[in-house]
Amino acid sequence: MALQQTVNEIRSLLNALQSDLEKAVNGNKAASQRVRTGTVSLEKVAKRYRKESIQTEKKTKGRPKPAASKKKPAKAAHKAKPAAKAKPKAKAKAAARPRPFSVKRPTAKLPAKRRAHF
């Protein structure tokens, strides 16, 4: 039941902040301050909700779920698939060949004059 009270508290805080948010958008500095302080209290309540929610999940984790009243439709009988054809054997790998000679690329560390030579 504590979780439900926390949810109601979050809703009431959000409703209170909503009217001040509209005023803050229009340039009301006092409303902006109320929104900032309201978000701090909302943060505290949200953290409490998170803790209570985790505790509730841990308490109900081992309980079996109630049986569903709907019955699942019977599965259709599967037709036998024809035998798959044998795949051809893979070709032998070619011998490894050497890599072609590579040219060093210029780096940002080199001065512009030296980069032009590459």
N, C-alpha and C positions, 0 to 999 in steps of 0.2 A: 504494500500500500504506500510505502514511502516513495517508491518510484513514481507513482501517479501524482503525488503531491509535488514532487520536483518538476514534473512535466507541466503541471498547472502553474507553478511559479515561473517557469521559463516563458510560458504563454503570456502571463500577465506583464512580465518585464518587457517582452517584445511589443505588446500593445502600448505600453507606456512610452517606449522609445519611438514608436512609429510617429506619433503626433509631434514629438520634439524634432525628429529627423526632418519632417516637412518644413518646420520653422527654421531649422539650421540651414537648409538648402537655400532658403530665401534671404539668408544673411543675419539671422538673429544669433548674436554671440552667446547670449545666456543659454539659449536652447542647445547650441553646440557644446557648451560645457556640461549641460545635463546629459547629453548623449554620451559624451566621453566617460563620465562617471557611471552612467548606466551600463555601458559596455563592460566596465570592470566588474560590476556586480553580476552581470550576465555571465561573464567568464567563470566566476566562482561557482555559480549555480550549474553551469554546463559541466564543470569538472566533477561536481558532486553527482550529477546525473550519470556521468560516465562510470564512476565507481559503483554506484548502485546498480547500474545496468549490468556490469560485469558480474557482480555478486548474484544478481537474479539469474543470469545465465548459468552460473556455476551450480546454483541450487537445483535448477531444472534439467541439468545435463543428463543425469542418469535415468530419468523417468522415461518410460516408453510413451510414444505419441498415441493419441486415441486412434482407434481403427477407423479408416475411412468407410463411409456408408456405400460408396459407389463400388460396383464390382468391375473388375477389368475384363474387357472382352477376350474371349478365347483366341489364342494365336492360331493362324492358319497353318496347315501342314506345309512344310517346305518341300518343294520338288527337288529331286536329286539332280545335281548338276552333272553334265557330262564330264568325263575325265579330261583333265587339261592335257594339252599336247606338250611333249617334251621340248624344252627350250634348247636351241642350238648352243654348243659349247663356245665359250669365249675364246677369242683368238689369243695367241701367245703375244706377250708384250714385246715391243721392239727394244733393241738395246738402247741404253741411255746415250744421248748424243751431247756433246759439249755445248754450253751456252755461247751465243755470239758475244764478241767483245763489246763491252758497254762503255759509253763515254760518261765521265763524271759531270753531273749537272751543277750549275752554279748555285751557290748558297747566298743567303742574305748577308753573311758575314764578310764576303768579299767586297772590296770597293767596286764601284761601277766600272772603272777602267779595266780591271782585271776580268770582270764578268763578260765583257765584250769579246774576249779571246776564245771563250768556250763556245 
